[in-house]
């Protein structure tokens, strides 16, 4: 089994919104190089404007809860997270176990 971590965000409107999302995306993706325990990471952006939908989603897989906890507590993740807090309106997350198919 793998632990899946999904996070979705709605970002603040403004002239820098797209640039902020791209900066955030690059920061998140850079974490795969410095945070051990990440099995996979995907970042996706909403295809078209829709007030009811989130703007972006992150899907990550970890081997176990310790790996997820280490990721969340890693200093580089905290830097990226602090930037996100400054540009977002809302955040939603869920962590769940996924059975691997043979």
Secondary structure, 3 states (H helix, E strand, C coil): CEEEEEEEEEECCCCCHHHHHHHHHHHHHHHHHHCCCEEEEEEEECCCCCCCCCCEEEEEEECCHHHHHHHHHCHHHHHHHHHHHHHEEEEEEEEEEECCCC
